[in-house]
């Protein structure tokens, strides 16, 4: 849970929408945008997932109709066996990809 809290706090500080949840090893990163149709949000979420994978970070995409409209997200999860350098590598990838796809500035 300490690793998830670290990631949640850092991702929020970067400007990602990680929801309000606390106390769980799962940290969602919401990718759906208002004013964008669900097919475009789905495709962007898949693109983000691929860009992260190319940087060594695996995430699970959740797309409509499996989530509500504009509710697309990346499901990330953290374990006690993740070391600090793993987390920091992931944060660098999230920052790069988040800026590339306009999720953060």
C-alpha positions in Angstrom: 0.0 0.0 0.0 2.9 2.3 0.6 4.0 1.9 -3.0 0.5 2.6 -4.3 0.3 5.7 -2.1 3.6 7.0 -3.4 2.4 6.5 -7.0 -1.0 8.0 -6.4 0.5 11.1 -4.7 3.2 11.6 -7.4 0.7 11.0 -10.3 -1.7 13.5 -8.7 1.1 16.0 -8.3 1.9 15.7 -12.1 -1.8 16.5 -12.8 -3.2 13.1 -13.6 -6.8 12.3 -12.6 -6.4 9.2 -10.3 -9.8 9.5 -8.7 -10.6 9.7 -5.0 -9.8 6.2 -4.0 -7.2 5.5 -1.2 -6.1 2.5 0.7 -5.9 0.1 -2.3 -3.0 -1.2 -4.4 -5.0 -0.3 -7.5 -4.5 3.2 -8.9 -6.7 4.2 -11.9 -5.5 6.9 -14.3 -8.5 8.4 -16.0 -8.0 9.1 -19.7 -11.5 9.9 -21.0 -12.0 13.6 -21.9 -15.1 15.6 -22.1 -16.1 16.8 -25.5 -14.5 13.8 -27.1 -16.5 10.9 -28.4 -16.0 7.5 -26.8 -14.4 5.9 -29.9 -11.8 8.6 -29.9 -11.3 8.3 -26.1 -11.0 4.5 -26.5 -8.4 4.8 -29.3 -6.4 7.4 -27.3 -6.4 5.1 -24.3 -5.1 2.3 -26.3 -2.4 4.6 -27.8 -1.4 5.6 -24.3 -1.2 1.9 -23.2 1.0 1.1 -26.2 3.3 4.1 -25.6 3.7 3.1 -21.9 4.5 -0.5 -22.9 7.2 0.7 -25.3 8.7 2.4 -22.2 8.6 -0.8 -20.1 5.3 -0.1 -18.2 2.4 -2.5 -18.5 -1.1 -1.2 -17.7 -4.6 -2.5 -18.3 -6.9 -0.3 -20.4 -10.6 -0.1 -19.5 -12.7 1.1 -22.4 -16.4 1.8 -23.2 -18.7 0.1 -23.1 -17.0 -1.6 -20.1 -16.9 1.8 -18.4 -19.3 4.7 -18.5 -19.0 7.3 -21.3 -15.8 9.3 -21.0 -14.8 6.9 -18.1 -11.8 5.3 -20.0 -8.9 4.6 -17.7 -5.7 2.8 -17.2 -5.7 0.3 -14.3 -2.3 0.3 -12.6 -1.5 -1.8 -9.5 1.5 -1.9 -7.2 3.1 -4.6 -5.0 5.5 -4.6 -2.1 8.0 -6.2 -4.4 8.2 -3.1 -6.6 11.4 -1.3 -5.8 11.8 2.5 -5.8 13.6 2.5 -9.1 10.7 0.5 -10.7 8.3 3.2 -9.4 10.4 6.1 -10.6 10.9 4.5 -14.0 7.1 4.2 -14.3 6.6 7.8 -13.2 9.0 9.0 -15.9 7.1 7.1 -18.5 3.7 8.3 -17.2 5.0 11.9 -17.4 6.4 11.6 -20.9 3.3 9.8 -22.2 0.9 12.0 -20.3 2.4 15.1 -21.9 2.6 13.4 -25.4 -1.2 12.6 -25.2 -2.2 15.9 -23.6 -3.4 14.3 -20.3 -1.0 16.6 -18.3 0.9 19.8 -19.2 
